[in-house]
Amino acid sequence: MGILGGVLSVVADSVPVMEITTGAPPTHPVLGLMGAVDSMLADILESPIWSYTDAERAEAVELAHKIVGRSEALRLRTIHDVDTHELASQAGATESPRSVRRAHSLEG
């Protein structure tokens, strides 16, 4: 596999894909990683923070901001993909924001 003149060239019948094995039906690797991150964040939220040093508190705030930024970038990227594939209209919504609000029970 290589890139020649800006064109991806694959010399194989298939391209290997990373798989996450959990015993459950196959999951797209990105969804598997998102689930793992969600689980890790839940564990972090249950961990006590009273024993942090001041330096650790400052680092924790910086890391939390970085996580939020990356999470927001992922959210926007997935919403763009939903728009590209017109999933909102397939679900009966007239626009993606309404579809997102409906999916998260933010709309009555």
C-alpha positions as CSV (number, residue, x, y, z in Angstrom):
1,M,0.0,0.0,0.0
2,G,1.3,3.4,-0.8
3,I,0.5,6.9,-2.0
4,L,1.6,7.7,-5.6
5,G,1.1,11.2,-6.9
6,G,-1.5,12.0,-4.2
7,V,-3.5,8.8,-4.9
8,L,-3.8,6.0,-2.4
9,S,-2.8,2.7,-4.0
10,V,-3.8,-0.6,-2.3
11,V,-2.4,-3.8,-3.7
12,A,-4.5,-6.3,-1.8
13,D,-8.0,-7.8,-1.9
14,S,-8.7,-6.2,1.5
15,V,-7.3,-3.7,3.9
16,P,-6.9,-4.9,7.5
17,V,-8.9,-3.1,10.1
18,M,-8.2,-2.8,13.8
19,E,-10.8,-4.8,15.7
20,I,-11.8,-4.5,19.4
21,T,-12.8,-7.9,20.8
22,T,-15.2,-7.8,23.7
23,G,-17.3,-10.9,23.1
24,A,-20.1,-8.7,21.8
25,P,-21.0,-8.4,18.1
26,P,-18.2,-6.7,16.1
27,T,-18.1,-2.9,16.8
28,H,-16.5,-0.3,14.6
29,P,-13.1,0.5,16.2
30,V,-14.0,4.2,16.8
31,L,-17.1,3.2,18.7
32,G,-15.1,0.7,20.7
33,L,-12.6,3.4,21.6
34,M,-15.4,5.8,22.4
35,G,-16.9,3.3,24.8
36,A,-13.6,2.7,26.5
37,V,-13.1,6.4,27.0
38,D,-16.6,6.8,28.4
39,S,-15.9,4.0,30.8
40,M,-12.6,5.5,31.9
41,L,-14.2,8.9,32.4
42,A,-16.9,7.2,34.6
43,D,-14.0,5.7,36.6
44,I,-12.3,9.0,37.0
45,L,-15.5,10.7,38.2
46,E,-15.7,8.1,41.0
47,S,-12.1,8.7,42.1
48,P,-11.4,11.0,45.0
49,I,-9.5,14.1,44.2
50,W,-9.0,15.5,47.7
51,S,-5.4,14.1,47.8
52,Y,-4.2,16.1,44.8
53,T,-1.3,18.5,45.3
54,D,-1.8,22.0,44.0
55,A,0.4,21.2,41.0
56,E,-1.8,18.1,40.3
57,R,-4.9,20.2,40.6
58,A,-3.6,22.7,38.0
59,E,-2.6,19.8,35.7
60,A,-6.0,18.1,36.2
61,V,-7.8,21.3,35.1
62,E,-5.5,21.6,32.0
63,L,-6.1,18.0,31.1
64,A,-9.9,18.3,31.6
65,H,-10.0,21.3,29.2
66,K,-8.0,19.3,26.6
67,I,-10.4,16.3,27.0
68,V,-13.4,18.6,26.6
69,G,-11.9,20.2,23.5
70,R,-11.2,16.8,21.9
71,S,-14.6,15.5,22.9
72,E,-16.3,18.5,21.3
73,A,-14.2,18.1,18.1
74,L,-15.3,14.4,17.9
75,R,-19.0,15.4,18.5
76,L,-18.8,18.0,15.7
77,R,-17.1,15.5,13.4
78,T,-19.8,12.9,14.0
79,I,-22.6,15.4,13.5
80,H,-21.0,16.4,10.2
81,D,-20.9,12.8,9.2
82,V,-24.6,12.4,10.2
83,D,-25.4,15.4,8.0
84,T,-23.4,14.1,5.1
85,H,-25.3,10.8,5.2
86,E,-28.7,12.6,5.7
87,L,-29.5,10.5,8.8
88,A,-31.7,13.2,10.3
89,S,-34.1,13.2,7.4
90,Q,-34.1,9.4,7.4
91,A,-35.2,9.5,11.0
92,G,-38.0,12.0,10.2
93,A,-36.3,15.2,11.6
94,T,-36.2,18.3,9.4
95,E,-32.7,19.2,10.6
96,S,-29.7,17.7,12.4
97,P,-30.0,19.9,15.6
98,R,-33.6,18.7,16.0
99,S,-32.4,15.1,15.5
100,V,-29.7,15.5,18.2
101,R,-32.1,17.2,20.7
102,R,-34.7,14.4,20.1
103,A,-32.0,11.7,20.5
104,H,-31.0,13.2,23.9
105,S,-34.6,13.8,25.1
106,L,-34.0,17.6,25.0
107,E,-37.1,18.2,23.0
108,G,-40.6,17.4,24.2
